[in-house]
Amino acid sequence: MVACQDDRDGAPWDPARIHVELEIAKHPLAGTDALVGMDRGHGFTEGDVARFLTIGPDDTDEAFVGRHGGASRNQLGRFAYLALRRDRDPDKGFTILTRTSTDGPVTWIRVTPRALAQQQDLPNGKFPADATELGRYRNYRGRFSAVVIPNPQIRTNDELERELAPYLPRKPELCGTILIGGNRFVPPPLASGAIVKPEGVALEAYLERAEHGMRSGVYLVDLTTGFRVGFCPALVAHLPYPLGRPDLAGDIFLPGLLGQQETTRSGLRAKFLRSKTWERFADLLRVHVTGAATALLDDAGAVGSSEIGRLLSTDIRDLFRKTYGDPDLSDPPPDGITPPPSPPGPPRGPRGKYGPQSPGPRVRKPHYFALKIGGETWWIGVTRDDANLFAVAKDGERKIAMVNTAYDITPKARPAAAEHALLGLLWAIAREKHPFETTDAQRFVAERRRELRKAEEKK
């Protein structure tokens, strides 16, 4: 999509210029199925080919945010191409087919891991425009580039569309022409539970109450391109409540976010999140979006609103404190998930010679509490989700476990319920910490339960 935009004259991003075709198909250069991606960009010039061995931005790039408002930045796509092969042969890679003119010969460039690692000249040559090696782009008219990746990880066009959808623009009008397996891509519909588009403000929000709350979350989206750039549950410390709650779903569009992504494209830069620009964005979200988001939620967020929440915050909380001590509360709770204090209530009547007194902020029911589990502090909250799931956890900078108040097979007897909830919480954390090693997850649960039992026996 970036290749279709020619910004050498400072032209703005224009979806109308986008024409990208992707498919899983048999290709003569592969001898088998290949992942083929084509764009109608300006093609690879000789300078582009020379730069292809350069890792990271070079002196011709703009500072950090790169071209196209940050959509083109690190020149690392070649490694993604290599990773899309099922095999790992250092002498097998992918082939680029490219032309910078409307017709005539097509340049081919072969890229392998060994050539990249050793900074070798890339094998290259030219095919006649009618060569069978060009596959469906034989006798194609126009400038283009196509990448042919043999033996791809992705096997079908349906899988290709499913995997690509989260990375493509969130609005149809921002997609231009994107064909996947010959069919035009249309992004999944935006959430419609609450739509916020304040007049005169570069902000749009499309939100809904998540059907499966613990596995959802709101995304931040670049307003110009429609690319998702950040996941709100991972940014809870920088967002007003309740936009970081995982039981919300949807997208919030803000301008200029694409160029503020981390180099991994997994979130926004820490420096940007401390900037005046982000502070202004947070104020806009607080004024225009938080009210609509809060209205979508119910009181299920309060820990004491369910029997399982009360059990966790009393009996189980006491046992963890007895076993591991008090949690580390030097950092405040995740303020993007925990609601702020209520505004002050009406003034009290006169009191002595000092006149009316304000009662101060009202106290909200707690939505989270902290537990020390082993040597780590975890914030425990509740939401409503699929009745078959007890809890899920997120082991990040702020460790959060969400317990499901819709879970309906907790034993009735309080001791049995406490044991059931305790193991359910430990298993959720163990699965997050050891997602690929079932034995390690089992060992984590057993070790923590053994430590807790020793504390019980000392009562």
C-alpha positions as a printed NumPy array, in Angstrom:
array([[  0.   ,   0.   ,   0.   ],
       [  2.904,   2.315,   0.759],
       [  4.481,   1.541,  -2.618],
       [  1.348,   2.825,  -4.338],
       [  1.816,   6.256,  -2.775],
       [  4.373,   8.509,  -4.459],
       [  5.201,  11.23 ,  -1.959],
       [  8.405,  12.53 ,  -3.539],
       [  6.567,  15.804,  -4.143],
       [  4.95 ,  15.779,  -0.713],
       [  1.672,  14.369,  -2.038],
       [ -0.78 ,  13.352,   0.703],
       [ -1.805,   9.76 ,   1.328],
       [ -4.493,   8.948,  -1.236],
       [ -6.446,   5.656,  -1.008],
       [ -7.446,   6.024,  -4.661],
       [ -3.851,   5.254,  -5.66 ],
       [ -3.849,   1.911,  -3.823],
       [ -3.978,  -1.228,  -5.936],
       [ -2.657,  -4.353,  -4.262],
       [ -3.257,  -7.987,  -5.218],
       [ -2.422, -10.948,  -2.966],
       [ -3.066, -14.627,  -3.502],
       [ -1.977, -18.177,  -2.819],
       [ -1.514, -19.76 ,  -6.24 ],
       [  0.769, -22.03 ,  -8.242],
       [  3.563, -19.987,  -9.79 ],
       [  6.164, -21.032, -12.404],
       [  9.026, -19.527, -10.36 ],
       [  8.056, -21.661,  -7.368],
       [  7.07 , -24.916,  -9.026],
       [  4.429, -25.18 ,  -6.333],
       [  2.049, -22.938,  -4.397],
       [  3.402, -19.494,  -3.638],
       [  2.277, -16.395,  -1.808],
       [  2.25 , -13.646,  -4.421],
       [  1.868,  -9.988,  -3.497],
       [  1.659,  -7.338,  -6.218],
       [  1.397,  -3.552,  -6.019],
       [  0.941,  -0.976,  -8.753],
       [  3.627,   1.29 ,  -7.35 ],
       [  6.466,   2.95 ,  -9.248],
       [  8.534,  -0.277,  -9.223],
       [ 12.122,  -0.848,  -8.077],
       [ 14.617,   1.614,  -9.519],
       [ 18.33 ,   0.741,  -9.529],
       [ 18.661,   2.847,  -6.381],
       [ 15.835,   0.92 ,  -4.715],
       [ 17.579,  -2.362,  -5.497],
       [ 20.847,  -1.057,  -4.005],
       [ 19.036,   0.071,  -0.867],
       [ 17.437,  -3.328,  -0.448],
       [ 20.524,  -4.585,   1.39 ],
       [ 20.489,  -1.593,   3.747],
       [ 19.008,  -2.43 ,   7.131],
       [ 16.998,   0.346,   8.735],
       [ 16.534,   3.934,   7.501],
       [ 19.318,   5.542,   5.479],
       [ 20.316,   9.146,   4.935],
       [ 17.606,   9.697,   2.32 ],
       [ 14.814,   8.956,   4.809],
       [ 13.055,  11.603,   6.832],
       [ 13.738,  11.669,  10.557],
       [ 12.226,   8.657,  12.342],
       [  8.598,   8.974,  11.219],
       [  9.737,   8.16 ,   7.698],
       [  7.686,   8.77 ,   4.605],
       [  3.916,   8.773,   4.276],
       [  3.359,   9.87 ,   7.877],
       [  5.21 ,   6.849,   9.235],
       [  3.844,   4.138,   6.957],
       [  7.319,   3.627,   5.44 ],
       [ 10.142,   3.616,   7.896],
       [ 12.466,   0.725,   8.675],
       [ 13.021,  -1.183,   5.424],
       [ 12.657,  -4.502,   7.226],
       [  9.976,  -6.067,   5.045],
       [ 12.468,  -8.424,   3.409],
       [ 12.791, -10.324,   6.698],
       [  9.022, -10.695,   6.914],
       [  9.038, -12.154,   3.406],
       [ 11.646, -14.737,   4.421],
       [  9.727, -15.663,   7.571],
       [  6.658, -16.442,   5.469],
       [  8.395, -19.506,   3.997],
       [  7.755, -22.828,   5.716],
       [ 11.34 , -23.994,   5.184],
       [ 14.499, -22.335,   6.521],
       [ 17.053, -23.106,   3.804],
       [ 19.615, -20.237,   3.737],
       [ 19.84 , -20.49 ,  -0.046],
       [ 16.089, -20.319,  -0.661],
       [ 14.157, -17.116,  -0.36 ],
       [ 11.822, -15.107,  -2.568],
       [ 11.831, -13.404,  -5.95 ],
       [ 10.896,  -9.829,  -6.802],
       [  9.437,  -9.058, -10.219],
       [  9.398,  -5.353, -11.003],
       [  9.138,  -2.779, -13.77 ],
       [  9.336,   1.011, -13.653],
       [  7.815,   1.567, -17.118],
       [  4.424,   0.844, -18.639],
       [  5.712,  -1.993, -20.818],
       [  8.928,  -3.773, -21.749],
       [ 11.117,  -6.293, -19.916],
       [ 10.521,  -7.154, -16.269],
       [ 13.44 ,  -7.165, -13.823],
       [ 13.795, -10.136, -11.495],
       [ 15.74 , -10.074,  -8.215],
       [ 16.299, -13.15 ,  -6.065],
       [ 16.742, -12.652,  -2.298],
       [ 18.006, -15.354,   0.089],
       [ 18.974, -15.324,   3.78 ],
       [ 22.598, -16.017,   2.881],
       [ 22.759, -13.079,   0.462],
       [ 21.324, -10.72 ,   3.066],
       [ 23.568, -12.004,   5.844],
       [ 26.731, -11.719,   3.757],
       [ 25.73 ,  -8.459,   2.024],
       [ 26.155, -10.173,  -1.334],
       [ 25.029,  -8.712,  -4.631],
       [ 21.538, -10.03 ,  -5.28 ],
       [ 21.174, -12.265,  -8.363],
       [ 19.09 , -10.416, -10.914],
       [ 18.196, -10.29 , -14.583],
       [ 15.345,  -9.514, -16.954],
       [ 12.414, -11.494, -18.332],
       [ 10.715, -10.525, -21.616],
       [  7.239,  -9.131, -21.037],
       [  5.706, -12.333, -22.43 ],
       [  7.865, -14.783, -20.427],
       [  5.977, -17.662, -18.843],
       [  8.038, -17.129, -15.657],
       [  5.886, -14.063, -14.96 ],
       [  2.783, -16.16 , -14.289],
       [ -0.392, -14.103, -14.308],
       [  1.65 , -10.918, -14.87 ],
       [  2.767, -12.109, -18.293],
       [  2.049,  -9.309, -20.814],
       [  0.927,  -7.071, -17.946],
       [  0.83 ,  -3.351, -18.804],
       [  1.88 ,  -0.78 , -16.273],
       [  4.433,  -0.258, -13.534],
       [  4.355,  -2.844, -10.773],
       [  6.273,  -4.935,  -8.262],
       [  5.408,  -8.496,  -7.282],
       [  6.949, -10.657,  -4.567],
       [  6.813, -14.439,  -5.097],
       [  7.301, -16.469,  -1.881],
       [  7.382, -20.247,  -2.55 ],
       [  6.263, -22.83 ,   0.001],
       [  4.4  , -20.261,   2.146],
       [  3.328, -20.604,   5.761],
       [ -0.196, -19.616,   4.742],
       [ -1.893, -22.306,   2.666],
       [ -5.21 , -20.857,   1.408],
       [ -6.655, -17.537,   0.319],
       [ -9.273, -17.709,   3.081],
       [ -6.505, -18.029,   5.654],
       [ -4.602, -15.201,   3.965],
       [ -7.579, -12.852,   4.267],
       [ -8.216, -13.872,   7.865],
       [ -4.597, -13.225,   8.843],
       [ -4.35 ,  -9.912,   6.975],
       [ -7.623,  -8.336,   8.056],
       [ -6.378,  -6.922,  11.415],
       [ -3.521,  -5.115,   9.639],
       [ -5.509,  -3.513,   6.835],
       [ -7.447,  -0.229,   7.014],
       [-10.574,  -0.295,   9.161],
       [-12.761,   1.603,   6.656],
       [-13.653,   0.501,   3.103],
       [-13.021,   3.979,   1.717],
       [ -9.424,   3.849,   2.994],
       [ -8.61 ,   0.488,   1.398],
       [ -8.414,   1.535,  -2.237],
       [ -8.34 ,  -1.671,  -4.267],
       [ -7.077,  -4.662,  -2.323],
       [ -7.694,  -8.037,  -3.926],
       [ -7.133, -11.227,  -1.932],
       [ -7.479, -14.407,  -3.958],
       [ -9.135, -12.331,  -6.68 ],
       [-11.844, -10.991,  -4.349],
       [-12.009,  -7.382,  -3.22 ],
       [-11.206,  -6.993,   0.467],
       [-13.822,  -5.287,   2.634],
       [-12.848,  -4.729,   6.29 ],
       [-15.066,  -6.104,   9.064],
       [-17.77 ,  -3.597,  10.043],
       [-17.003,  -1.024,  12.708],
       [-18.641,  -1.354,  16.1  ],
       [-22.016,   0.354,  16.334],
       [-22.945,   0.218,  20.017],
       [-21.796,   3.822,  20.434],
       [-20.594,   6.097,  17.625],
       [-18.85 ,   9.36 ,  18.527],
       [-17.954,  11.901,  15.805],
       [-17.849,  15.351,  17.434],
       [-18.246,  18.224,  14.975],
       [-15.038,  20.087,  14.252],
       [-12.839,  17.571,  16.111],
       [-10.453,  15.151,  14.369],
       [-11.71 ,  12.201,  16.363],
       [-13.987,   9.243,  15.69 ],
       [-14.92 ,   6.388,  18.018],
       [-16.871,   3.211,  17.256],
       [-17.464,   1.155,  20.392],
       [-19.505,  -1.738,  21.719],
       [-19.769,  -3.94 ,  24.784],
       [-17.656,  -6.968,  23.923],
       [-19.535, -10.22 ,  23.586],
       [-16.515, -11.994,  25.051],
       [-15.085,  -9.272,  27.209],
       [-11.844, -10.768,  28.433],
       [-10.583, -11.383,  24.913],
       [-11.48 ,  -8.052,  23.357],
       [-10.337,  -4.464,  23.685],
       [-10.421,  -1.134,  21.844],
       [ -7.782,  -0.234,  19.242],
       [ -6.299,   3.164,  18.438],
       [ -6.36 ,   3.813,  14.686],
       [ -4.535,   6.33 ,  12.492],
       [ -7.241,   8.623,  11.113],
       [ -5.65 ,   9.17 ,   7.689],
       [ -4.736,   5.609,   6.713],
       [ -7.081,   3.531,   8.889],
       [ -4.227,   1.362,  10.207],
       [ -4.503,   0.114,  13.788],
       [ -1.518,   1.391,  15.76 ],
       [ -2.147,   0.602,  19.437],
       [ -4.172,  -1.671,  21.713],
       [ -5.91 ,   0.165,  24.544],
       [ -5.655,  -2.598,  27.207],
       [ -1.874,  -2.37 ,  26.751],
       [ -2.007,   1.428,  27.212],
       [ -4.202,   1.584,  30.31 ],
       [ -1.81 ,   3.882,  32.183],
       [ -2.18 ,   6.521,  29.461],
       [ -5.936,   6.42 ,  28.807],
       [ -8.946,   7.757,  30.693],
       [-11.296,   5.187,  32.193],
       [-12.886,   2.989,  30.84 ],
       [-11.154,   2.934,  27.434],
       [ -8.561,   0.373,  28.54 ],
       [-11.083,  -2.167,  29.778],
       [-10.931,  -5.482,  27.894],
       [-14.721,  -5.856,  27.974],
       [-15.044,  -2.994,  25.484],
       [-14.397,  -3.501,  21.772],
       [-14.023,  -1.19 ,  18.804],
       [-11.786,   1.448,  17.256],
       [-10.858,   5.045,  18.091],
       [ -9.481,   7.129,  15.193],
       [ -7.004,   9.956,  15.917],
       [ -4.736,  11.888,  13.514],
       [ -0.985,  11.44 ,  13.141],
       [ -0.621,   8.194,  15.1  ],
       [  1.057,   6.069,  12.425],
       [  4.339,   7.938,  12.636],
       [  4.363,   7.583,  16.429],
       [  4.504,   3.797,  16.526],
       [  7.406,   1.954,  18.098],
       [  9.803,   0.45 ,  15.572],
       [  8.217,  -2.952,  16.262],
       [  4.816,  -1.491,  15.298],
       [  3.401,  -3.088,  18.454],
       [  2.311,   0.164,  20.106],
       [  3.024,   3.87 ,  20.504],
       [  6.388,   5.343,  21.471],
       [  6.879,   6.077,  25.176],
       [  8.158,   9.555,  24.311],
       [  4.973,  10.333,  22.401],
       [  2.806,   9.116,  25.284],
       [  4.535,  11.69 ,  27.503],
       [  4.075,  14.53 ,  25.009],
       [  1.715,  17.502,  25.034],
       [  0.089,  16.127,  21.876],
       [ -0.893,  12.917,  23.62 ],
       [ -2.033,  14.869,  26.673],
       [ -4.377,  16.816,  24.385],
       [ -5.617,  13.571,  22.804],
       [ -6.306,  12.102,  26.256],
       [ -8.325,  15.22 ,  27.145],
       [-10.354,  14.87 ,  23.932],
       [-11.061,  11.226,  24.738],
       [-12.072,  12.121,  28.272],
       [-14.489,  14.823,  27.076],
       [-16.001,  13.14 ,  24.017],
       [-15.647,   9.35 ,  24.361],
       [-15.539,   8.161,  27.966],
       [-19.19 ,   8.955,  28.643],
       [-20.384,   6.864,  25.725],
       [-18.019,   4.036,  26.672],
       [-19.146,   4.011,  30.309],
       [-22.786,   3.869,  29.234],
       [-22.06 ,   0.6  ,  27.386],
       [-20.834,  -1.078,  30.558],
       [-22.718,  -2.229,  33.61 ],
       [-21.756,  -2.585,  37.274],
       [-20.161,  -5.952,  36.562],
       [-16.859,  -4.1  ,  36.736],
       [-17.114,  -3.683,  40.508],
       [-15.348,  -6.467,  42.377],
       [-18.084,  -6.738,  44.992],
       [-20.871,  -7.083,  42.431],
       [-20.622, -10.889,  42.31 ],
       [-20.09 , -13.776,  44.7  ],
       [-16.878, -14.813,  42.989],
       [-15.524, -11.265,  43.199],
       [-16.322, -11.048,  46.9  ],
       [-14.661, -14.412,  47.483],
       [-11.491, -13.333,  45.694],
       [-11.293, -10.022,  47.508],
       [-11.765, -11.491,  50.998],
       [-10.818, -15.123,  51.79 ],
       [ -8.418, -15.639,  48.898],
       [ -6.927, -12.178,  49.218],
       [ -6.173, -12.84 ,  52.895],
       [ -4.487, -16.151,  52.084],
       [ -2.207, -14.588,  49.474],
       [ -1.284, -11.79 ,  51.853],
       [ -0.455, -14.304,  54.578],
       [  1.676, -16.339,  52.143],
       [  3.529, -13.695,  50.133],
       [  3.021, -10.474,  52.044],
       [  1.52 ,  -7.215,  50.853],
       [  1.567,  -6.367,  47.13 ],
       [  3.774,  -3.578,  45.825],
       [  1.54 ,  -0.517,  45.629],
       [  4.276,   2.005,  44.84 ],
       [  2.656,   2.366,  41.417],
       [ -1.028,   3.327,  41.288],
       [ -3.611,   0.88 ,  39.934],
       [ -4.087,   0.733,  36.156],
       [ -5.903,   4.03 ,  35.81 ],
       [ -7.172,   3.208,  32.35 ],
       [ -9.261,   0.414,  33.862],
       [ -9.992,   1.606,  37.388],
       [-12.584,   4.393,  37.49 ],
       [-11.534,   7.701,  39.045],
       [-13.206,   8.999,  42.23 ],
       [-16.688,  10.409,  41.801],
       [-16.979,  14.193,  41.804],
       [-17.787,  15.853,  45.144],
       [-21.351,  15.605,  46.317],
       [-23.515,  18.576,  47.412],
       [-22.117,  20.694,  50.266],
       [-23.064,  19.747,  53.787],
       [-24.946,  22.129,  56.02 ],
       [-23.235,  24.724,  58.218],
       [-20.765,  23.294,  60.679],
       [-19.688,  25.603,  63.466],
       [-18.086,  28.858,  62.486],
       [-16.509,  27.392,  59.34 ],
       [-19.728,  27.265,  57.327],
       [-20.654,  24.67 ,  54.661],
       [-18.376,  21.687,  54.323],
       [-17.846,  19.571,  51.205],
       [-17.823,  15.832,  51.795],
       [-15.07 ,  15.4  ,  49.143],
       [-15.117,  12.795,  46.409],
       [-17.583,   9.973,  46.756],
       [-16.021,   6.551,  47.141],
       [-16.678,   4.206,  44.224],
       [-16.896,   0.476,  44.633],
       [-13.431,  -0.939,  43.869],
       [-12.999,  -2.408,  40.396],
       [ -9.56 ,  -3.863,  41.083],
       [ -7.43 ,  -5.023,  43.966],
       [ -3.81 ,  -6.171,  44.145],
       [ -2.37 ,  -9.545,  45.098],
       [  1.231, -10.57 ,  45.514],
       [  1.642, -13.949,  43.802],
       [  5.126, -15.335,  44.22 ],
       [  7.31 , -12.256,  43.846],
       [  4.974, -10.392,  41.483],
       [  2.138,  -7.934,  42.015],
       [ -1.   ,  -8.753,  40.033],
       [ -4.064,  -6.533,  39.68 ],
       [ -7.244,  -8.615,  39.866],
       [-10.44 ,  -7.349,  38.246],
       [-13.731,  -8.783,  37.065],
       [-15.744,  -8.691,  33.862],
       [-18.451, -10.755,  32.149],
       [-17.582, -13.211,  29.393],
       [-18.248, -16.69 ,  28.041],
       [-19.659, -18.731,  30.945],
       [-17.136, -21.504,  30.256],
       [-14.092, -19.331,  31.021],
       [-13.021, -18.597,  34.583],
       [-10.339, -15.971,  33.953],
       [ -7.635, -14.678,  31.628],
       [ -4.412, -12.882,  32.485],
       [ -2.018, -10.402,  30.861],
       [  1.637, -10.648,  31.927],
       [  2.942,  -7.255,  30.816],
       [  4.467,  -4.254,  32.53 ],
       [  1.272,  -4.109,  34.589],
       [  0.138,  -7.642,  35.394],
       [ -3.641,  -7.943,  35.199],
       [ -5.986, -10.929,  35.644],
       [ -9.652, -10.601,  34.706],
       [-12.068, -12.981,  36.444],
       [-15.355, -13.793,  34.758],
       [-18.485, -13.139,  36.822],
       [-20.591, -15.042,  34.252],
       [-18.719, -18.283,  35.037],
       [-21.498, -20.485,  36.393],
       [-20.018, -23.78 ,  37.618],
       [-18.412, -22.64 ,  40.864],
       [-19.335, -25.044,  43.694],
       [-21.983, -23.832,  46.136],
       [-20.164, -24.667,  49.364],
       [-17.861, -21.806,  50.322],
       [-14.688, -23.906,  51.007],
       [-15.065, -25.729,  47.681],
       [-15.819, -22.453,  45.899],
       [-12.71 , -20.873,  47.391],
       [-10.496, -23.739,  46.221],
       [-12.108, -23.683,  42.765],
       [-11.556, -19.927,  42.413],
       [ -8.014, -20.112,  43.743],
       [ -6.966, -22.769,  41.226],
       [ -8.846, -21.018,  38.422],
       [ -6.927, -17.803,  39.062],
       [ -3.564, -19.602,  39.245],
       [ -4.288, -21.497,  36.031],
       [ -5.14 , -18.291,  34.171],
       [ -1.821, -16.767,  35.204],
       [  0.07 , -19.99 ,  34.455],
       [ -1.361, -20.166,  30.912],
       [ -0.265, -16.583,  30.269],
       [  3.237, -17.116,  31.653],
       [  3.787, -20.471,  29.901],
       [  1.566, -20.433,  26.778],
       [  3.542, -23.13 ,  24.954],
       [  4.685, -25.364,  27.818],
       [  1.824, -27.186,  29.533],
       [  4.208, -28.913,  31.95 ],
       [  5.696, -25.601,  33.088],
       [  2.181, -24.207,  33.588],
       [  1.232, -27.23 ,  35.693],
       [  4.405, -26.838,  37.735],
       [  3.666, -23.13 ,  38.342],
       [  0.186, -23.931,  39.706],
       [  1.44 , -26.782,  41.889],
       [  4.289, -24.744,  43.362],
       [  2.062, -21.759,  44.199],
       [ -0.635, -24.019,  45.697],
       [  1.957, -25.782,  47.845],
       [  3.198, -22.428,  49.155],
       [ -0.353, -21.331,  49.93 ],
       [ -1.124, -24.591,  51.718],
       [  1.845, -24.099,  54.055],
       [  0.393, -20.735,  55.057],
       [ -3.027, -22.359,  55.644],
       [ -1.491, -24.975,  57.898],
       [  0.072, -22.301,  60.085],
       [ -3.334, -20.863,  61.023]])
